[in-house]
Amino acid sequence: MKRIFKNLIVCFSFIALFTSCEEELDLTNPTALTLEELLQTNDGFELLANGVLDAYQKVPANEFLLTELRSDNSRANSANGNLPDISAYIVDPNNGDVATYYSNNMHTIKHANTIIENRFLAPESQQYTVGEAYFMRALCHFNLVRAYQNVPFIDKVLDVNVNEANDYPQLSEAEVYAKIIDDFKTSIAYLNGETLNRYRPSEGAAIIFAAKAYLSQPTPNYEEAELLLASVVENNDSYGFDLLYTEREPGATDAEHFFNLVLDFGNVLGNEFIGELSDNDGTPDGTWTNNSGLEINNEVIFSIAYDLVNSDNYTTSDSGLDDQVETDSESHSFAMTLQGGSNGVNLATVSLLEVMTPELQPVRFYGTINTNEYNTFLSNVTADVFNNKFPTDGEIGDNDWVVLRYADVLLLYAEAILAGGNSTTDTRAIEAFNQVRLRAGLEEVASLTKAELLEERRLEFVYENQRLYDLIRFGEADNVLQEFSNVNSLTYNPDKKYLPFPQREIDNSPGLYTQNSGY
């Protein structure tokens, strides 16, 4: 399964090497190489690139808590420490998840900068690793600017001995986005012509993320985003990207056709349905399980691999380097898997369950919601309904984390063409939108509104950590989340769109960083 990290470092001290912390190296180990020696080996840059991806495995581990749990999709019950506070928009600058998410992205950036600083030493056969490094540096900064708003952009391996961090103050959103877009564009040049590997950054993924950054910046550049996305949508076959979609078989009933589409929708995230059509009403009857053989498919553009390994020492978002070799076993997030369900932190909100129903969503409902719990909810609105998109035990889960998939590209393309307007009849936008609608078992539309596009994204990507950033990008976060907060007696206000800047970072660099408004 998913062994992308071939030739991985035999000794974990190699990974420690990438942190430039000499005291963590076992210098008596004859296999421990210096950075200079590693760069001169035949596969040194490949090992460094694997280290970047390895570091990124920690990033999704608590992202759900800071994104989806702060949207109108998911809530936490009152028995789980500070998690209900996060869902109620009561987040302290000293919150551990806030600090860990920041540091894990910065940790990955440091690995990427090691490659970028030594890029001129990379042999011709490993130039792709430089493109991957620019991509991952951009992706991590993209995570940070969307979460914390004003952040530094780190473009070198900082020397803590001379406090080089003081040379990297917080920048405005616009400045950070400009640098992110430049990095994605640089990665496109390096990755051009490379064979697609869905577990590694690719040229297509870099083009799409550059477009998403154009759409996300304070003043969106819809024209540039549209051009980039059109280059992928109009040539998706050459990139190897497409929706998972089964054409309707002649004579098939609606229930039979929808059942095939349910399988398609689940297979996108590598899930297999263990069951069949119910004899009673034609709805799917059974359960989901992860099937590693389904995780590589045409809809997945870039994903982070996780392997199922039974271990008594699970790696989490805040594990130390010596806790475990990270590639052995690491769930992308306890919170959104069965483990999260047992802890009560990936509960569907009433707001979501009003639109995520079997009648309104005959396909996506069955790949998203635990049906038995939903049926209980109908008779008791206080009943908990859990996410079913990641049906593995969070502690040893092997669901890959899909960072980017083709349905997102189609809806981003429609968004770019809509260009901030309230509606469009542009056939390109409508065709892209309708592809996602048809896979969901829904009727095609003849025109497209901004509200319809936002709702489609909510239902297509629920529990995939997109909703909060979609609301911000569409300029609807204050309207939607304030109403949601009022109805549920929460404490949202416009300052709470973004997380507090980690207090730990402020304390480590006195006078350099400013806390975000509202904290």
ZIHU-V266569 format. One record per helix or strand. SS is the DSSP state (2 for helix, 1 for strand). FROM is the first residue (numbers start at 1). LEN is the number of residues. If there is no record, write none. Layout:
# ZIHU-V266569
SS|FROM|LEN + SS|FROM|LEN
This chain:
# ZIHU-V266569
2|13|6 + 2|22|3 + 2|35|6 + 2|44|13 + 2|59|3 + 2|63|4 + 2|68|3 + 1|74|2 + 2|83|5 + 2|96|22 + 2|119|3 + 2|124|3 + 2|128|21 + 2|160|3 + 2|164|4 + 2|173|19 + 2|203|14 + 2|222|12 + 2|236|4 + 2|254|15 + 1|271|7 + 1|284|7 + 2|292|3 + 1|300|5 + 2|334|3 + 2|338|6 + 1|347|2 + 2|350|4 + 1|369|1 + 2|371|9 + 1|386|2 + 1|401|5 + 2|406|13 + 1|423|2 + 2|427|13 + 1|448|2 + 2|450|11 + 2|467|7 + 2|477|11 + 2|494|4 + 2|503|6
